[in-house]
Amino acid sequence: MRVHIGTIPRRGRRRIVGALSAALLCTAGVTALPAAARTPDAPTPGAAPTARTTGTAPAPRLPDGLAKTPPMGFNNWNSTHCRAEFNEEMVKGIADLFVTKGLKDAGYRYVNLDDCWALPTRDVQGKLVPDPQRFPHGIKAVADYVHAKGLKFGIYTSAGIKTCNPAGFPGGLGHEKSDAQQFADWGVDYLKYDNCNNMGVDAQQRYRTMRDALKATGRPIVYSICEWGENKPWEWASDVGHLWRTTGDISDSWSSMLAIAKQNLPLAAHAGPGHWNDPDMLEVGNGGMTDTEYRSHFSLWSMMAAPLLIGSDLRKATPETFEILANKDLIAIDQDTLGKQATVLKSEDGRWTVVRQLANGDRAVALFNETGRPQRIATTAKDIGLPQADGYRLRDLWQHRDTHTTGTVSATVPAHGTTVYRVSADPRWAAYPPAVETGTDGTPLVEAGTATGLHSTVRNLGGTPAKRLTVTLQAPRGWRVQATSPASARALPGGRTLRTSWRITAPAGTAPGAYALPLTADYRSPRGERSTTTLPGTAHVVVPPPSGTADAAALPWLTATNGWGPVEKNTSVGEDGAGDGRPLSIGGTGFAKGLGVHATSEVSFYTGGRCSVFSARAGIDDEAGDRGSVDFEVWADGKRVARTAGVTGADAARAVSAPVAGAQTVRLVVTDGGDGIDYDHADWADATFTC
């Protein structure tokens, strides 16, 4: 539970409310629903299992033929939560944009409501009542509007006596038949059924009861089980719902998205047509990640055959957001009729090779780089399961272009980036230009006014030459870029590499920060077709640390990633916006300076070989109580030089002293201690460099 004492962050409330209510009720010995919450169609908690639950008779299914491919659509929660902007006009506006922006043509169908659409109390007949301020014309009118666009309509409730919002909107537990019929009468096509305020009733029993109620209406309704993976629904829910959440709630951060992907990837064997693993909705476009990170998010969800439910307010979306969401090449992977979720072929040092078998025999390959620096990731057509051939068609699903390879499938992938290929054993392979891979030896650290070196490589992966090859390194206006070795070739044969050395100088006075430094290879195929391939590189302009002792919080960092919220200077992490933390405190001792982070976290600094020691007092902030468990690590130029393991919320601050002499960069890393990131508010208190 990602909370700090006395506060439940917006993004954590859904899961926390349900878990706390269930835990408190079980602790208090509550095992039955209140009489007022129970109706004749409700299961009696504690009753003997029926034949349906014991397996002595086949379990009934929802109407056949639904969700043959993962559902695609929209849900408002990630962008609006329960704010007033969630209303009838928003929902209609999203439906309009599905049509006008081509999302309907791309495959998006469902326009779904989340929590807060109803009043807090039912009417005298026990029926759900739409909020008249949010939905003045009622739910059916909105569903009719959505249907008139050729789209489908979805709604939300919880498998408990109340939904997850603290306002306490009515849940479906004890009202399954009535609510299901009401949804059917309104024209609902999709139900998301959450897990809050569940009174400790068995999860399988609760979700099967609603399944049966939906089936009894006779209306085909896609059934989304949202019990956060707590009871391993992938093991029992294939005859209950069409999709099931495998994780807790996603947040709009790199760390959250990455952690959820890692939880969902191992569950590939449980997914297939009509029954899908659901790693939660998309955050693409909500602003907490870069476009590169959002492309990775969309790539991984498509590879995992995940439901693609847009979570951003499309009325405010940028062209880049629409470009990501409407990527038909990747949508075709997600919607492939074979329905096989991708599996991990290899994972090493943050380099992931993820492979998905497709219905026509092709393979989709995602080369995913979870690290903060560019990395080359490579595999072969043989290793991904394709038959032996002289050549293969290689389609880049983000650049939407076809090349060929003789067997190597590789890319130098930017930090936090993903390259996705569709690979096929195509007998016409030679008709496509040769695949040319561009790469560099890292992200240059440039002190303004001082020349810095960089090495680039251009590899021809094909079986035909890349002719009239020219390599260029672009830099911001005013920078000097000079090739100090050949940057062109009349022809680069298949299997050969052109290596070029460069000198880069940023003008004196250039402000610290990241600057675009793309590397482009321009060449001709044997047929004369022009091709280009570009690596979107980055250079960091850095400032050497001052002599003496310097507070880490006063130095500019190169990169910073955090499990929840931004890294904070001189306060704890507040999990949400910048500046929402509290004074640093570990084991009852306060600290005026330091860094507040949340596992998993990494903060990197440029030290330029000028510093000898990093020191700090490390611990879990007192706002987490005695909970949480983390490991603190210090890395110098890629080598771990200090580790403080097994730190819990019950511990006093521990001294950290790490030798960093000669290191160009130092990374401060906090891991989750192996037990997840709940309550992992970690402080690098009194963090200093001696230089």
Protein Blocks (a to p, Z undefined) as FASTA:
>chain_A
ZZdehiacfklmmmmmmmmmmmmmmmnopabdcfklpcfkbccehiacdfklnopaccdd
ddehiakbccddddfklmnmmafklcfklmmmmmmmmmmnommmnopabdcddehiacfb
dcfkopacddfklmmnojklmmmmmmmnopacddddddbfbdfbfnlpacfehplmmmmm
mmmmnopabdcddfehklopafklmmmmmmmmmmmnopacdddddehomnopmlmmmmmb
mbdcfbdcddddfklmmmmmmmmmmmmmmgcehiacdebjafehnlpacfklmmmmmmmm
mmnopacddfbdfklccfklmmmmmmmklmmmmmpmnlpacddfbdcehiacdddddfko
pacdddddfbfbdcdddddfklnopacdfbdcdddfklopacddfkiacddddehiacdd
dddddfklmmpccddddddebjcdddehiacddddddddfbfbdcehiacdddddehiac
ddfbdfbdfbdcehiacdddddddddehiacdddddddddddddfkopacdddddddddd
dddddehjddfklpccfbdcdfbacadehiacehiaghiaccddeehiacfbdcdddddd
dddddeklpafbdcddddddfklojgdjddddddeehiafbdcehiafkbccddddddfe
hiabdcddddehonajehiaccdehiacdZZ
